């Protein structure tokens, strides 16, 4: 990997980390985070491919596929852990109802 493509790839990694943290910490709306993150990921992967002297059509295909896949995996992981964290913060309603009942 050449110097320019390595630098762009590092920015791509930072975008993925930013998306993950934004979803986990609820910094921004999940839809806004996903839209901006996926768009930036695709653009950055196209630029990485172009920096490696690939043909423009190949760069677009690589950018859409790899940028979309890595963004999707990052979003799924962030959303899963965010959902698990939210579930852990709320008591189990079934157990709460059973403890409030008086014996008959």
DARA-V512543 format. One record per pair of residues at least 6 apart in sequence whose ideal C-beta (glycine too) atoms are under 6 Angstrom apart, sorted by the first residue. I is the first residue (numbers start at 0). J is the second residue. D is the distance in Angstrom with one decimal. If there is no record, write none. Layout:
BEGIN
i/j/d
I/J/D
I/J/D
END
This chain:
BEGIN
i/j/d
3/50/4.5
4/47/4.9
4/50/3.7
4/51/5.2
7/43/5.8
7/46/4.9
7/47/4.9
7/50/6.0
8/47/5.3
10/43/5.9
11/43/4.2
14/39/4.9
14/40/5.7
15/73/4.8
18/32/5.8
18/36/3.7
18/73/5.4
19/73/5.4
19/77/4.5
21/27/5.3
21/32/4.4
22/29/5.8
22/32/5.8
22/77/3.7
22/78/5.9
22/81/5.6
23/77/5.4
23/81/5.3
33/74/5.6
36/70/5.7
37/70/4.5
40/66/3.9
40/70/4.3
41/62/5.1
41/63/5.7
41/66/3.7
44/62/4.0
44/65/4.9
44/66/3.8
45/58/5.0
45/59/5.9
45/62/3.2
48/58/3.7
48/61/4.4
48/62/6.0
49/58/4.7
END
